[in-house]
Amino acid sequence: MKKRQIIDRIVFVLLILSGLDLGFLGLFQWDLIGTIFGHMSALTRVIYVLMGAAAVFRFIVWSKMKLKQSR
């Protein structure tokens, strides 16, 4: 498997997890990631940072694709 495909799959999983976590948090005031990995443990904080980085990465990739399409 190509390196890019692996990164895309990891980003996809992180974005799904972050969407579920925020959805549960908004609807039920229940933190999925915090419950699984411990509320505000070091691992939980790392996962939150990775989820945020995945969103930024995906936005950058999406923006580059849009620029290529408009040319």
PDB file with SEQRES, HELIX, SHEET and CRYST1 records, atoms N, CA, C and O in Angstrom:
SEQRES   1 A   71  MET LYS LYS ARG GLN ILE ILE ASP ARG ILE VAL PHE VAL          
SEQRES   2 A   71  LEU LEU ILE LEU SER GLY LEU ASP LEU GLY PHE LEU GLY          
SEQRES   3 A   71  LEU PHE GLN TRP ASP LEU ILE GLY THR ILE PHE GLY HIS          
SEQRES   4 A   71  MET SER ALA LEU THR ARG VAL ILE TYR VAL LEU MET GLY          
SEQRES   5 A   71  ALA ALA ALA VAL PHE ARG PHE ILE VAL TRP SER LYS MET          
SEQRES   6 A   71  LYS LEU LYS GLN SER ARG                                      
HELIX    1 AA1 LYS A    3  PHE A   28  1                                  26    
HELIX    2 AA2 LEU A   32  PHE A   37  1                                   6    
HELIX    3 AA3 ALA A   42  SER A   70  1                                  29    
CRYST1    1.000    1.000    1.000  90.00  90.00  90.00 P 1           1          
ATOM      1  N   MET A   1       0.845  -1.180   0.000  1.00  0.00           N  
ATOM      2  CA  MET A   1       0.000   0.000   0.000  1.00  0.00           C  
ATOM      3  C   MET A   1       0.890   1.242   0.000  1.00  0.00           C  
ATOM      4  O   MET A   1       1.916   1.289   0.679  1.00  0.00           O  
ATOM      5  N   LYS A   2       0.491   2.214  -0.750  1.00  0.00           N  
ATOM      6  CA  LYS A   2       1.269   3.442  -0.822  1.00  0.00           C  
ATOM      7  C   LYS A   2       1.187   4.222   0.484  1.00  0.00           C  
ATOM      8  O   LYS A   2       0.211   4.131   1.228  1.00  0.00           O  
ATOM      9  N   LYS A   3       2.245   4.991   0.739  1.00  0.00           N  
ATOM     10  CA  LYS A   3       2.309   5.799   1.962  1.00  0.00           C  
ATOM     11  C   LYS A   3       1.131   6.769   2.032  1.00  0.00           C  
ATOM     12  O   LYS A   3       0.548   6.970   3.097  1.00  0.00           O  
ATOM     13  N   ARG A   4       0.785   7.364   0.900  1.00  0.00           N  
ATOM     14  CA  ARG A   4      -0.315   8.343   0.863  1.00  0.00           C  
ATOM     15  C   ARG A   4      -1.651   7.681   1.207  1.00  0.00           C  
ATOM     16  O   ARG A   4      -2.483   8.280   1.888  1.00  0.00           O  
ATOM     17  N   GLN A   5      -1.858   6.451   0.740  1.00  0.00           N  
ATOM     18  CA  GLN A   5      -3.098   5.745   1.044  1.00  0.00           C  
ATOM     19  C   GLN A   5      -3.215   5.452   2.533  1.00  0.00           C  
ATOM     20  O   GLN A   5      -4.301   5.546   3.104  1.00  0.00           O  
ATOM     21  N   ILE A   6      -2.101   5.099   3.158  1.00  0.00           N  
ATOM     22  CA  ILE A   6      -2.108   4.830   4.596  1.00  0.00           C  
ATOM     23  C   ILE A   6      -2.455   6.100   5.363  1.00  0.00           C  
ATOM     24  O   ILE A   6      -3.275   6.075   6.281  1.00  0.00           O  
ATOM     25  N   ILE A   7      -1.830   7.208   4.983  1.00  0.00           N  
ATOM     26  CA  ILE A   7      -2.106   8.492   5.646  1.00  0.00           C  
ATOM     27  C   ILE A   7      -3.568   8.879   5.452  1.00  0.00           C  
ATOM     28  O   ILE A   7      -4.216   9.332   6.395  1.00  0.00           O  
ATOM     29  N   ASP A   8      -4.093   8.705   4.246  1.00  0.00           N  
ATOM     30  CA  ASP A   8      -5.494   9.047   3.986  1.00  0.00           C  
ATOM     31  C   ASP A   8      -6.441   8.204   4.837  1.00  0.00           C  
ATOM     32  O   ASP A   8      -7.451   8.714   5.321  1.00  0.00           O  
ATOM     33  N   ARG A   9      -6.132   6.939   5.025  1.00  0.00           N  
ATOM     34  CA  ARG A   9      -6.988   6.079   5.851  1.00  0.00           C  
ATOM     35  C   ARG A   9      -6.928   6.482   7.321  1.00  0.00           C  
ATOM     36  O   ARG A   9      -7.949   6.492   8.009  1.00  0.00           O  
ATOM     37  N   ILE A  10      -5.742   6.812   7.797  1.00  0.00           N  
ATOM     38  CA  ILE A  10      -5.599   7.261   9.184  1.00  0.00           C  
ATOM     39  C   ILE A  10      -6.372   8.563   9.397  1.00  0.00           C  
ATOM     40  O   ILE A  10      -7.075   8.715  10.396  1.00  0.00           O  
ATOM     41  N   VAL A  11      -6.240   9.496   8.458  1.00  0.00           N  
ATOM     42  CA  VAL A  11      -6.960  10.769   8.537  1.00  0.00           C  
ATOM     43  C   VAL A  11      -8.461  10.518   8.530  1.00  0.00           C  
ATOM     44  O   VAL A  11      -9.196  11.138   9.298  1.00  0.00           O  
ATOM     45  N   PHE A  12      -8.920   9.617   7.672  1.00  0.00           N  
ATOM     46  CA  PHE A  12     -10.341   9.294   7.595  1.00  0.00           C  
ATOM     47  C   PHE A  12     -10.860   8.777   8.937  1.00  0.00           C  
ATOM     48  O   PHE A  12     -11.903   9.224   9.413  1.00  0.00           O  
ATOM     49  N   VAL A  13     -10.140   7.844   9.542  1.00  0.00           N  
ATOM     50  CA  VAL A  13     -10.552   7.280  10.834  1.00  0.00           C  
ATOM     51  C   VAL A  13     -10.571   8.363  11.914  1.00  0.00           C  
ATOM     52  O   VAL A  13     -11.503   8.426  12.716  1.00  0.00           O  
ATOM     53  N   LEU A  14      -9.544   9.215  11.933  1.00  0.00           N  
ATOM     54  CA  LEU A  14      -9.496  10.287  12.929  1.00  0.00           C  
ATOM     55  C   LEU A  14     -10.649  11.272  12.750  1.00  0.00           C  
ATOM     56  O   LEU A  14     -11.205  11.756  13.735  1.00  0.00           O  
ATOM     57  N   LEU A  15     -11.014  11.572  11.505  1.00  0.00           N  
ATOM     58  CA  LEU A  15     -12.123  12.493  11.264  1.00  0.00           C  
ATOM     59  C   LEU A  15     -13.459  11.873  11.666  1.00  0.00           C  
ATOM     60  O   LEU A  15     -14.324  12.564  12.204  1.00  0.00           O  
ATOM     61  N   ILE A  16     -13.635  10.586  11.411  1.00  0.00           N  
ATOM     62  CA  ILE A  16     -14.858   9.904  11.845  1.00  0.00           C  
ATOM     63  C   ILE A  16     -14.945   9.911  13.375  1.00  0.00           C  
ATOM     64  O   ILE A  16     -15.999  10.203  13.940  1.00  0.00           O  
ATOM     65  N   LEU A  17     -13.823   9.584  14.044  1.00  0.00           N  
ATOM     66  CA  LEU A  17     -13.807   9.594  15.511  1.00  0.00           C  
ATOM     67  C   LEU A  17     -14.117  10.981  16.064  1.00  0.00           C  
ATOM     68  O   LEU A  17     -14.875  11.116  17.024  1.00  0.00           O  
ATOM     69  N   SER A  18     -13.534  12.005  15.462  1.00  0.00           N  
ATOM     70  CA  SER A  18     -13.775  13.350  15.980  1.00  0.00           C  
ATOM     71  C   SER A  18     -15.222  13.772  15.744  1.00  0.00           C  
ATOM     72  O   SER A  18     -15.815  14.443  16.589  1.00  0.00           O  
ATOM     73  N   GLY A  19     -15.793  13.386  14.611  1.00  0.00           N  
ATOM     74  CA  GLY A  19     -17.195  13.694  14.358  1.00  0.00           C  
ATOM     75  C   GLY A  19     -18.116  13.000  15.347  1.00  0.00           C  
ATOM     76  O   GLY A  19     -19.054  13.607  15.864  1.00  0.00           O  
ATOM     77  N   LEU A  20     -17.845  11.724  15.610  1.00  0.00           N  
ATOM     78  CA  LEU A  20     -18.643  10.992  16.590  1.00  0.00           C  
ATOM     79  C   LEU A  20     -18.482  11.588  17.991  1.00  0.00           C  
ATOM     80  O   LEU A  20     -19.459  11.754  18.721  1.00  0.00           O  
ATOM     81  N   ASP A  21     -17.249  11.902  18.352  1.00  0.00           N  
ATOM     82  CA  ASP A  21     -16.981  12.467  19.671  1.00  0.00           C  
ATOM     83  C   ASP A  21     -17.722  13.789  19.857  1.00  0.00           C  
ATOM     84  O   ASP A  21     -18.362  14.007  20.885  1.00  0.00           O  
ATOM     85  N   LEU A  22     -17.635  14.664  18.866  1.00  0.00           N  
ATOM     86  CA  LEU A  22     -18.324  15.955  18.981  1.00  0.00           C  
ATOM     87  C   LEU A  22     -19.838  15.790  18.953  1.00  0.00           C  
ATOM     88  O   LEU A  22     -20.554  16.518  19.641  1.00  0.00           O  
ATOM     89  N   GLY A  23     -20.327  14.843  18.168  1.00  0.00           N  
ATOM     90  CA  GLY A  23     -21.768  14.587  18.131  1.00  0.00           C  
ATOM     91  C   GLY A  23     -22.283  14.097  19.471  1.00  0.00           C  
ATOM     92  O   GLY A  23     -23.300  14.583  19.965  1.00  0.00           O  
ATOM     93  N   PHE A  24     -21.575  13.123  20.068  1.00  0.00           N  
ATOM     94  CA  PHE A  24     -21.975  12.632  21.390  1.00  0.00           C  
ATOM     95  C   PHE A  24     -21.859  13.726  22.438  1.00  0.00           C  
ATOM     96  O   PHE A  24     -22.699  13.835  23.331  1.00  0.00           O  
ATOM     97  N   LEU A  25     -20.822  14.527  22.326  1.00  0.00           N  
ATOM     98  CA  LEU A  25     -20.632  15.612  23.289  1.00  0.00           C  
ATOM     99  C   LEU A  25     -21.774  16.625  23.197  1.00  0.00           C  
ATOM    100  O   LEU A  25     -22.303  17.067  24.216  1.00  0.00           O  
ATOM    101  N   GLY A  26     -22.147  16.986  21.976  1.00  0.00           N  
ATOM    102  CA  GLY A  26     -23.223  17.954  21.795  1.00  0.00           C  
ATOM    103  C   GLY A  26     -24.597  17.420  22.170  1.00  0.00           C  
ATOM    104  O   GLY A  26     -25.408  18.136  22.759  1.00  0.00           O  
ATOM    105  N   LEU A  27     -24.860  16.159  21.830  1.00  0.00           N  
ATOM    106  CA  LEU A  27     -26.185  15.593  22.091  1.00  0.00           C  
ATOM    107  C   LEU A  27     -26.365  15.103  23.523  1.00  0.00           C  
ATOM    108  O   LEU A  27     -27.409  15.327  24.136  1.00  0.00           O  
ATOM    109  N   PHE A  28     -25.355  14.441  24.045  1.00  0.00           N  
ATOM    110  CA  PHE A  28     -25.509  13.755  25.321  1.00  0.00           C  
ATOM    111  C   PHE A  28     -24.550  14.234  26.415  1.00  0.00           C  
ATOM    112  O   PHE A  28     -24.571  13.717  27.532  1.00  0.00           O  
ATOM    113  N   GLN A  29     -23.711  15.219  26.091  1.00  0.00           N  
ATOM    114  CA  GLN A  29     -22.674  15.686  27.017  1.00  0.00           C  
ATOM    115  C   GLN A  29     -21.809  14.525  27.489  1.00  0.00           C  
ATOM    116  O   GLN A  29     -21.462  14.425  28.666  1.00  0.00           O  
ATOM    117  N   TRP A  30     -21.468  13.646  26.541  1.00  0.00           N  
ATOM    118  CA  TRP A  30     -20.665  12.452  26.813  1.00  0.00           C  
ATOM    119  C   TRP A  30     -19.450  12.452  25.896  1.00  0.00           C  
ATOM    120  O   TRP A  30     -19.587  12.479  24.674  1.00  0.00           O  
ATOM    121  N   ASP A  31     -18.272  12.422  26.483  1.00  0.00           N  
ATOM    122  CA  ASP A  31     -17.014  12.475  25.752  1.00  0.00           C  
ATOM    123  C   ASP A  31     -16.544  11.055  25.444  1.00  0.00           C  
ATOM    124  O   ASP A  31     -16.038  10.362  26.327  1.00  0.00           O  
ATOM    125  N   LEU A  32     -16.708  10.627  24.209  1.00  0.00           N  
ATOM    126  CA  LEU A  32     -16.360   9.271  23.790  1.00  0.00           C  
ATOM    127  C   LEU A  32     -14.871   8.987  23.975  1.00  0.00           C  
ATOM    128  O   LEU A  32     -14.502   7.977  24.575  1.00  0.00           O  
ATOM    129  N   ILE A  33     -14.026   9.857  23.469  1.00  0.00           N  
ATOM    130  CA  ILE A  33     -12.575   9.648  23.544  1.00  0.00           C  
ATOM    131  C   ILE A  33     -12.111   9.695  24.997  1.00  0.00           C  
ATOM    132  O   ILE A  33     -11.292   8.875  25.413  1.00  0.00           O  
ATOM    133  N   GLY A  34     -12.623  10.638  25.761  1.00  0.00           N  
ATOM    134  CA  GLY A  34     -12.270  10.732  27.177  1.00  0.00           C  
ATOM    135  C   GLY A  34     -12.685   9.505  27.958  1.00  0.00           C  
ATOM    136  O   GLY A  34     -11.964   9.060  28.850  1.00  0.00           O  
ATOM    137  N   THR A  35     -13.839   8.955  27.632  1.00  0.00           N  
ATOM    138  CA  THR A  35     -14.312   7.755  28.313  1.00  0.00           C  
ATOM    139  C   THR A  35     -13.428   6.555  27.987  1.00  0.00           C  
ATOM    140  O   THR A  35     -13.115   5.754  28.868  1.00  0.00           O  
ATOM    141  N   ILE A  36     -13.031   6.433  26.743  1.00  0.00           N  
ATOM    142  CA  ILE A  36     -12.223   5.284  26.323  1.00  0.00           C  
ATOM    143  C   ILE A  36     -10.798   5.381  26.869  1.00  0.00           C  
ATOM    144  O   ILE A  36     -10.271   4.401  27.397  1.00  0.00           O  
ATOM    145  N   PHE A  37     -10.175   6.546  26.747  1.00  0.00           N  
ATOM    146  CA  PHE A  37      -8.749   6.679  27.050  1.00  0.00           C  
ATOM    147  C   PHE A  37      -8.448   7.410  28.361  1.00  0.00           C  
ATOM    148  O   PHE A  37      -7.281   7.595  28.706  1.00  0.00           O  
ATOM    149  N   GLY A  38      -9.469   7.822  29.084  1.00  0.00           N  
ATOM    150  CA  GLY A  38      -9.244   8.528  30.342  1.00  0.00           C  
ATOM    151  C   GLY A  38      -9.372  10.022  30.129  1.00  0.00           C  
ATOM    152  O   GLY A  38      -8.729  10.593  29.249  1.00  0.00           O  
ATOM    153  N   HIS A  39     -10.194  10.641  30.929  1.00  0.00           N  
ATOM    154  CA  HIS A  39     -10.453  12.077  30.752  1.00  0.00           C  
ATOM    155  C   HIS A  39      -9.185  12.892  30.977  1.00  0.00           C  
ATOM    156  O   HIS A  39      -8.601  12.898  32.061  1.00  0.00           O  
ATOM    157  N   MET A  40      -8.790  13.565  29.933  1.00  0.00           N  
ATOM    158  CA  MET A  40      -7.634  14.456  29.877  1.00  0.00           C  
ATOM    159  C   MET A  40      -6.329  13.783  30.300  1.00  0.00           C  
ATOM    160  O   MET A  40      -5.460  14.415  30.900  1.00  0.00           O  
ATOM    161  N   SER A  41      -6.208  12.516  29.986  1.00  0.00           N  
ATOM    162  CA  SER A  41      -4.911  11.853  30.153  1.00  0.00           C  
ATOM    163  C   SER A  41      -3.998  12.333  29.032  1.00  0.00           C  
ATOM    164  O   SER A  41      -4.449  12.987  28.091  1.00  0.00           O  
ATOM    165  N   ALA A  42      -2.742  12.014  29.134  1.00  0.00           N  
ATOM    166  CA  ALA A  42      -1.796  12.409  28.089  1.00  0.00           C  
ATOM    167  C   ALA A  42      -2.181  11.791  26.745  1.00  0.00           C  
ATOM    168  O   ALA A  42      -2.085  12.450  25.710  1.00  0.00           O  
ATOM    169  N   LEU A  43      -2.615  10.534  26.757  1.00  0.00           N  
ATOM    170  CA  LEU A  43      -3.014   9.863  25.519  1.00  0.00           C  
ATOM    171  C   LEU A  43      -4.237  10.527  24.899  1.00  0.00           C  
ATOM    172  O   LEU A  43      -4.301  10.698  23.682  1.00  0.00           O  
ATOM    173  N   THR A  44      -5.194  10.898  25.719  1.00  0.00           N  
ATOM    174  CA  THR A  44      -6.390  11.578  25.218  1.00  0.00           C  
ATOM    175  C   THR A  44      -6.019  12.897  24.553  1.00  0.00           C  
ATOM    176  O   THR A  44      -6.537  13.233  23.488  1.00  0.00           O  
ATOM    177  N   ARG A  45      -5.128  13.633  25.182  1.00  0.00           N  
ATOM    178  CA  ARG A  45      -4.702  14.916  24.604  1.00  0.00           C  
ATOM    179  C   ARG A  45      -3.987  14.710  23.275  1.00  0.00           C  
ATOM    180  O   ARG A  45      -4.185  15.486  22.340  1.00  0.00           O  
ATOM    181  N   VAL A  46      -3.166  13.680  23.183  1.00  0.00           N  
ATOM    182  CA  VAL A  46      -2.474  13.370  21.922  1.00  0.00           C  
ATOM    183  C   VAL A  46      -3.496  13.024  20.839  1.00  0.00           C  
ATOM    184  O   VAL A  46      -3.373  13.472  19.699  1.00  0.00           O  
ATOM    185  N   ILE A  47      -4.498  12.233  21.195  1.00  0.00           N  
ATOM    186  CA  ILE A  47      -5.532  11.868  20.219  1.00  0.00           C  
ATOM    187  C   ILE A  47      -6.290  13.101  19.754  1.00  0.00           C  
ATOM    188  O   ILE A  47      -6.574  13.234  18.564  1.00  0.00           O  
ATOM    189  N   TYR A  48      -6.624  14.011  20.672  1.00  0.00           N  
ATOM    190  CA  TYR A  48      -7.304  15.251  20.281  1.00  0.00           C  
ATOM    191  C   TYR A  48      -6.439  16.079  19.329  1.00  0.00           C  
ATOM    192  O   TYR A  48      -6.943  16.635  18.353  1.00  0.00           O  
ATOM    193  N   VAL A  49      -5.152  16.159  19.610  1.00  0.00           N  
ATOM    194  CA  VAL A  49      -4.243  16.900  18.725  1.00  0.00           C  
ATOM    195  C   VAL A  49      -4.197  16.236  17.356  1.00  0.00           C  
ATOM    196  O   VAL A  49      -4.226  16.926  16.337  1.00  0.00           O  
ATOM    197  N   LEU A  50      -4.127  14.915  17.314  1.00  0.00           N  
ATOM    198  CA  LEU A  50      -4.110  14.197  16.038  1.00  0.00           C  
ATOM    199  C   LEU A  50      -5.417  14.392  15.268  1.00  0.00           C  
ATOM    200  O   LEU A  50      -5.403  14.505  14.042  1.00  0.00           O  
ATOM    201  N   MET A  51      -6.538  14.432  15.976  1.00  0.00           N  
ATOM    202  CA  MET A  51      -7.818  14.662  15.311  1.00  0.00           C  
ATOM    203  C   MET A  51      -7.861  16.068  14.706  1.00  0.00           C  
ATOM    204  O   MET A  51      -8.351  16.254  13.593  1.00  0.00           O  
ATOM    205  N   GLY A  52      -7.355  17.038  15.431  1.00  0.00           N  
ATOM    206  CA  GLY A  52      -7.292  18.399  14.890  1.00  0.00           C  
ATOM    207  C   GLY A  52      -6.349  18.498  13.710  1.00  0.00           C  
ATOM    208  O   GLY A  52      -6.647  19.170  12.723  1.00  0.00           O  
ATOM    209  N   ALA A  53      -5.209  17.829  13.811  1.00  0.00           N  
ATOM    210  CA  ALA A  53      -4.244  17.830  12.703  1.00  0.00           C  
ATOM    211  C   ALA A  53      -4.823  17.148  11.481  1.00  0.00           C  
ATOM    212  O   ALA A  53      -4.559  17.568  10.354  1.00  0.00           O  
ATOM    213  N   ALA A  54      -5.614  16.098  11.688  1.00  0.00           N  
ATOM    214  CA  ALA A  54      -6.251  15.403  10.566  1.00  0.00           C  
ATOM    215  C   ALA A  54      -7.220  16.336   9.840  1.00  0.00           C  
ATOM    216  O   ALA A  54      -7.296  16.325   8.611  1.00  0.00           O  
ATOM    217  N   ALA A  55      -7.957  17.139  10.597  1.00  0.00           N  
ATOM    218  CA  ALA A  55      -8.890  18.080   9.983  1.00  0.00           C  
ATOM    219  C   ALA A  55      -8.143  19.142   9.175  1.00  0.00           C  
ATOM    220  O   ALA A  55      -8.551  19.488   8.066  1.00  0.00           O  
ATOM    221  N   VAL A  56      -7.063  19.649   9.731  1.00  0.00           N  
ATOM    222  CA  VAL A  56      -6.261  20.653   9.013  1.00  0.00           C  
ATOM    223  C   VAL A  56      -5.646  20.033   7.760  1.00  0.00           C  
ATOM    224  O   VAL A  56      -5.661  20.644   6.691  1.00  0.00           O  
ATOM    225  N   PHE A  57      -5.109  18.828   7.889  1.00  0.00           N  
ATOM    226  CA  PHE A  57      -4.517  18.126   6.740  1.00  0.00           C  
ATOM    227  C   PHE A  57      -5.555  17.943   5.633  1.00  0.00           C  
ATOM    228  O   PHE A  57      -5.279  18.216   4.465  1.00  0.00           O  
ATOM    229  N   ARG A  58      -6.743  17.483   6.005  1.00  0.00           N  
ATOM    230  CA  ARG A  58      -7.792  17.240   5.010  1.00  0.00           C  
ATOM    231  C   ARG A  58      -8.228  18.541   4.362  1.00  0.00           C  
ATOM    232  O   ARG A  58      -8.493  18.567   3.160  1.00  0.00           O  
ATOM    233  N   PHE A  59      -8.308  19.616   5.124  1.00  0.00           N  
ATOM    234  CA  PHE A  59      -8.682  20.913   4.562  1.00  0.00           C  
ATOM    235  C   PHE A  59      -7.644  21.382   3.548  1.00  0.00           C  
ATOM    236  O   PHE A  59      -8.000  21.899   2.489  1.00  0.00           O  
ATOM    237  N   ILE A  60      -6.366  21.205   3.864  1.00  0.00           N  
ATOM    238  CA  ILE A  60      -5.304  21.608   2.939  1.00  0.00           C  
ATOM    239  C   ILE A  60      -5.378  20.799   1.659  1.00  0.00           C  
ATOM    240  O   ILE A  60      -5.270  21.356   0.566  1.00  0.00           O  
ATOM    241  N   VAL A  61      -5.563  19.483   1.781  1.00  0.00           N  
ATOM    242  CA  VAL A  61      -5.671  18.631   0.593  1.00  0.00           C  
ATOM    243  C   VAL A  61      -6.880  19.032  -0.236  1.00  0.00           C  
ATOM    244  O   VAL A  61      -6.792  19.111  -1.461  1.00  0.00           O  
ATOM    245  N   TRP A  62      -8.006  19.284   0.417  1.00  0.00           N  
ATOM    246  CA  TRP A  62      -9.215  19.696  -0.286  1.00  0.00           C  
ATOM    247  C   TRP A  62      -9.008  21.032  -1.010  1.00  0.00           C  
ATOM    248  O   TRP A  62      -9.446  21.205  -2.148  1.00  0.00           O  
ATOM    249  N   SER A  63      -8.335  21.975  -0.336  1.00  0.00           N  
ATOM    250  CA  SER A  63      -8.076  23.286  -0.944  1.00  0.00           C  
ATOM    251  C   SER A  63      -7.188  23.152  -2.175  1.00  0.00           C  
ATOM    252  O   SER A  63      -7.427  23.812  -3.186  1.00  0.00           O  
ATOM    253  N   LYS A  64      -6.175  22.310  -2.099  1.00  0.00           N  
ATOM    254  CA  LYS A  64      -5.297  22.105  -3.255  1.00  0.00           C  
ATOM    255  C   LYS A  64      -6.051  21.466  -4.410  1.00  0.00           C  
ATOM    256  O   LYS A  64      -5.816  21.810  -5.568  1.00  0.00           O  
ATOM    257  N   MET A  65      -6.949  20.549  -4.111  1.00  0.00           N  
ATOM    258  CA  MET A  65      -7.745  19.925  -5.167  1.00  0.00           C  
ATOM    259  C   MET A  65      -8.653  20.945  -5.837  1.00  0.00           C  
ATOM    260  O   MET A  65      -8.808  20.930  -7.058  1.00  0.00           O  
ATOM    261  N   LYS A  66      -9.250  21.826  -5.056  1.00  0.00           N  
ATOM    262  CA  LYS A  66     -10.122  22.863  -5.595  1.00  0.00           C  
ATOM    263  C   LYS A  66      -9.339  23.828  -6.489  1.00  0.00           C  
ATOM    264  O   LYS A  66      -9.841  24.253  -7.529  1.00  0.00           O  
ATOM    265  N   LEU A  67      -8.105  24.177  -6.087  1.00  0.00           N  
ATOM    266  CA  LEU A  67      -7.293  25.075  -6.898  1.00  0.00           C  
ATOM    267  C   LEU A  67      -6.932  24.428  -8.226  1.00  0.00           C  
ATOM    268  O   LEU A  67      -6.946  25.094  -9.261  1.00  0.00           O  
ATOM    269  N   LYS A  68      -6.611  23.145  -8.213  1.00  0.00           N  
ATOM    270  CA  LYS A  68      -6.297  22.447  -9.457  1.00  0.00           C  
ATOM    271  C   LYS A  68      -7.491  22.376 -10.389  1.00  0.00           C  
ATOM    272  O   LYS A  68      -7.335  22.499 -11.604  1.00  0.00           O  
ATOM    273  N   GLN A  69      -8.675  22.181  -9.842  1.00  0.00           N  
ATOM    274  CA  GLN A  69      -9.881  22.100 -10.644  1.00  0.00           C  
ATOM    275  C   GLN A  69     -10.239  23.436 -11.270  1.00  0.00           C  
ATOM    276  O   GLN A  69     -10.794  23.476 -12.368  1.00  0.00           O  
ATOM    277  N   SER A  70      -9.932  24.518 -10.595  1.00  0.00           N  
ATOM    278  CA  SER A  70     -10.315  25.842 -11.105  1.00  0.00           C  
ATOM    279  C   SER A  70      -9.361  26.355 -12.191  1.00  0.00           C  
ATOM    280  O   SER A  70      -9.659  27.335 -12.873  1.00  0.00           O  
ATOM    281  N   ARG A  71      -8.230  25.695 -12.341  1.00  0.00           N  
ATOM    282  CA  ARG A  71      -7.269  26.156 -13.354  1.00  0.00           C  
ATOM    283  C   ARG A  71      -7.590  25.626 -14.695  1.00  0.00           C  
ATOM    284  O   ARG A  71      -6.883  25.917 -15.659  1.00  0.00           O  
TER     285      ARG A  71                                                      
END                                                                             
